[in-house]
């Protein structure tokens, strides 16, 4: 599996701890410990000196290498307790107060958050008082969250009107909720009574929701491990090849893929797997002139037809 920015970030966070505990570590040993090449390690070491404990700069990691050993010259400085600046404290306080107002938040969690917020206000002093004049409100997703959370706690079935982006339509269904989780967005995992299968629903795509009197009775299912992300392609899933221009290189950052080969124009040829290749038609439309599906041929033709239909709606000739 090709390394993306998220994988590299995780590795470098672990690398910081590893190097702190092993001053003067040999490049060869560190690369072997992390399962990467020495060139990949050197690339990480080129990035780390631009990282630090503040987004303003300063307190940067003073790490260098002579090609054989790695030296970290200021680990104690970076390990000092962090102090929040005025704008950082304000942002944290505003966010904490907003989260405390979310419907569906368990009362014990709300009280714990309010206690932590009060301590932060005291420590922030005048900044804490100024932040009280700012507020953030959440959109309708909060109400959906509350209904799903209640349905889970009371073991009740839900009725949904849900937008399906793959089909570009609203569908109605009854589901037995299993759990809530967040991976970028907030999702509900549930047993769908219509398809008789496990399904995942993004809360901000729920157009309407209603608690039913029927008890929820999902079958006994093993919960999926989401530590590697929501979408985890399997080896037996069909392979799709996409070519993107320089403006579409972000695809390799957001989609798990098997390989990403550099193209002469600065773009990438990306091979990835998905259980539903048709869902990538929307990706092709989003990329526009910055990308195209190469294979399988039938999917490439389908994407071209979808693009023509979209352009025809605007009377654009292709």
Secondary structure, 3 states (H helix, E strand, C coil): CCCCHHHHHHHHHHHHHHHHCCCCCEHHHHHHHHCCCHHHHHHHHHHHCCCECCCCCCCECCEEECCCEEEECCHHHHCCCCCCCHHHHHHHHHHHHHHHCCCCCCHHHHHHHHHHHHHHHHHHCHHHHHHCCCCCCCCCHHHHHHHHHHHHHHCEEEEEEEEECCCCEEEEEEEEEEEEEECCCEEEEEEECCCCEEEEEEHHHEEEEEEEEEECCCCCCCCCCCCCCCCCCCCCCEEEEEEECHHHCCHHHHCCCCEEEECCCCCEEEEEEECCHHHHHHHHHHHHHHEEEEECHHHHHHHHHHHHHHHHCCCCCC
